[in-house]
Amino acid sequence: MSSFDQTITDNIAASVAEIPHPSLPKGSNIYGGTKIFPDYQAEDGETYFTLVHGIAHESSVSFVAVLQATRALRKGFESAIYFYGPGAINALATRGFPTTGDSGFPGEQNINNALETFIAEGGTVFACRFGLALHGGREEDLIAGVIPAHPLDVQDAIIHYARKGAIINSTYMV
């Protein structure tokens, strides 16, 4: 039973009736599909390097960065991701609730699954040891195939990939 008085109940009915729902049936297009730029593919030796300094599930930044790196890999780029600072915890295999690997909420394993796909398809993933240590992550808890890296490697990895002429996608979440 509702605890609203008749005035509130009438106002709720009026509010709901103002705009018909759903306004469009499922599957309706409300956005155009024209792609502006060509679907570029990697040329020989091209590299795509992604830096991630975002926390899993605190925004879409980290997950979208993994998806972009995977797309670059599929376009033929040598593709690598470097998680540093709080971003390092994205690379932990121990995520889950009530047990590791479980999803305590829909999508909890999205980053893990996307990283496993990226690695399986030939991508390289680094995780900063200091970033792990700051958040209690252990090297043995990393997703299989993730390479633990020294904190001083962050800058040298950027130099390495810049000298290779890499496209560098640096994501940062405060």
N, C-alpha and C positions, 0 to 999 in steps of 0.2 A: 504494500500500500504506500502511496505517495504521502509525504508529510507536507506537501504544498497546499496553500489555500487556493480557492477557486480562481482568484485573480492571477496568481502565478501560473497555475495550470493553463488558464486561457492564454496568457502571454507566451508560454512555451509552445502551445499549439499554433499561435499566430506566427511566432518566429520560425518554426519549422516549415510552415506553409508558404512563407514569403518567396522562397526560391525552390523550384521543384528539384528533387533529388532522386536518382542521380540526374544531373543536367544532361549528360551524354552517356550512352551505353558503354560498357567496358569494351575496349578495343578501338574507340574513336580516336582519330588523329586530331590533336590540338596544336601540334608543332610540325613545321615543314621538315623535309628530310634531305634538303640539298646540302651536300658537302662542298665547302668552299675551296679547300686546298686539295691538291692531288694526294693520292694514297702513296706517299713516298716509301720506297724500300731502301734498305741499306746498300751502299756501294761498297766495293771491296775494302775491307779493313776498317769500316766505320764502327765507332764505339758509342754506347749510350751509358752514362754513369749517373746513378741516382743516390743522393744523400738523404737520409731520413732522420730527423730529430723530433719525431712526433710519437706520442704515446698511443698504443693500441686502444681503440674504442673511445678515445677522448675526442676524436674528430675523424673525419674521413681522410685526412691528409696522408696518413701512413698507408692505408689500404689502397687509395687511388695511386700513390707512388708505386706500389708493387704492381698494380694493374698496368700502369704506363710502362714500367720496365719490362713486363712480360710482353706487352704489345710490341715494344722495340725489338725484343728478342725474336719474336715471330716475324718481324719485318726483315730479319737478317743481321741486325746489329749484334756485335759482341755486347752483352748487357750485364752490368754488375750493380748491386745495391750495397750501400754501406750504412748500417744502422749505428748511430752514435748517440751519446748522452742518453736521455730517457728513451730514445728510439730503439736502443739495444734490446729492450724487453719485448719488442715485437717478434724477436727471433726465438723466443722460448717455447719449447715443446710442452712445457708443464702447465700451459693455460688450460682452464676448464673447471667446471663445477657440476656436480659434486666430486667428480674424479677427473683427472687429466684426460683431455680429449673429448669430454662431454661439453655440451653447450648449455650453460646456465641461462642463456637468453639467445634468441635466434640471431645467428651471425657471429657468435663469439669465436668460432673457429675460422672465420673468413680469412684472416691474415695468415694463419698457419697453413690452411689449405692452399692459398694462393702462393705462398713461399715454397711449399713442397712442389707445386706445379712448376714454378719458375726454375727451381733447382733441377727437377727431373727433365726439363726441356733444355738444360744447358746453361742456365744463368748462374752467376757467381754471387754469393751473399757473404758479406763480412759483418761481424758484430763487435763493437768496441768492448774490450774487457773492462775498462773503467766504467763505461755506461752500465754494463751488467752489474758490477760491484756496487754502484751507487743505489741500485734498486734490489739488491739481494739475489740477483740472478747468478747462477753457476754455469760454468762452461759445459758441464755434463748435461745441463738442462736445455741446451740449444737444439733446435730442429736439426735433424740429420742433414749434413752437407753444409751447414753454416760454418764459416771459418772465423774463429776467435782472433781478434787483432789487437795489437798494442795501441794505447791511446795516441801515441805520436804518429801512428799510421794514418790517421784521418787526414791531416794536412798533406802528407806525402802521397796518399792515394789520389787526392785532388790534383796534385802536381803531375803524378804519373798519367792520369787520364787526360788532363789538359794538354800535356805534351803529345799525347796520341791524337789530339784533335777531337776528343770526345764531346758529344752534346752532354752537358752537365745539368741535371735537374736537381736542384737543391730545395728540399722541403723543410720547413721549420715551423714548429708549433710552440707557442709560448704557453 
